[in-house]
């Protein structure tokens, strides 16, 4: 969330951010509520102070004076009984609105009304030219016994799939390669919880706006005493909420930053917002595996932008390792999540689509998440600041397998395995051939 002081001082800029992101949030109402809650809180505090003063006087008084003070105390108690729920009601509406306020965006973020307005800023690699009729990943997957969506749907429902044989091994290989690269770059590695509490999703910004995309557990189980768990639990769509929540309610010394972490996790997304899109194949699915990286750094625009660029370069490096053609997009205002200050997507060439498909996403959220999760640091003078947070997709699979299978297909129906992944394959396997 944004600082309420910043919102007051930059009201029109925040309104502009809402409009250009197609986010409905009544900023004027928020500021009215801020004034009301301050007045309500002040009134409540004054009544409590008066109550405490009366209690002291009652203890030191006797007779008629004591009776009179007791009556005054009853009157104050009644006023407090009215003031408490009124303040609570105002505060709840204020808090709900604050969670809807988007971040402001960087000066160089493209303005736009849809993803069609995203700006291509770089390309790498040559689009492969085939001298034979190409096959899509599902045809290759069936012929080479790699992918089975029929039994996947039977077992798991719509968008269900099985990865088999070399496809399953390829997924593990790209993940191992990504983890090894992150370790080389000095990132601490974790395997994070996939089941998360609501605060983690609110803190990362996946709630409230993206709640429809998150699976909620219908049966959260029992606690250590054997009692039914009452709180709501969810399946995370990325390890980002878990990684950020790891640092929640912590205050670091400035010299302890940046915090650099990455994680492997299974990911779950309902894809409600993508109804009717990419219904065939494994491009858009409900569960997948991902390596994510997070940086928590000082509240410094230049430093955070440097990290954004470094994280983008990491994703590019992996695609270059795989020798897959890709392009980099600067994401426009309407296609950015509410918390994003600046964002890049990387799209990898997928021959059967005759187009690039999104495989990576890299974002700077400044202090928008840190305020929600109370992640702070103290500078050299001892002054407290909210940190800046950034995240990036290191690799996500099986979507990346579409690009690998289709770009590396051969005229005889086989598929070459990218050289960088061969060391992770049993026996250093170099090709996938028909069984």
WOSUL-V28282 format. One record per run of one state. SS is the DSSP state (@ for helix, = for strand, . for the rest). FROM is the first residue (numbers start at 0). LEN is the number of residues. Records with the same first field share a line. If there is no record, write none. Layout:
SS->FROM-LEN, FROM-LEN
//
This chain:
.->0-3, 9-1, 21-5, 59-3, 98-16, 117-1, 124-12, 143-3, 156-5, 163-1, 184-3, 191-3, 204-6, 213-1, 216-5, 222-5, 228-4, 235-4, 246-4, 256-2, 268-3, 274-12, 297-3, 321-4, 330-2, 335-6, 353-1, 364-3, 373-2, 378-5, 386-1, 397-1, 407-1, 409-5, 416-2, 422-3, 428-2, 432-3
@->3-6, 10-11, 26-33, 62-36, 114-3, 136-7, 148-8, 164-20, 197-7, 210-3, 239-7, 253-3, 271-3, 300-21, 332-3, 350-3, 367-6, 398-9, 418-4, 425-3
=->118-6, 146-2, 161-2, 187-4, 194-3, 214-2, 221-1, 227-1, 232-3, 250-3, 258-10, 286-11, 325-5, 341-9, 354-10, 375-3, 383-3, 387-10, 408-1, 414-2, 430-2
//
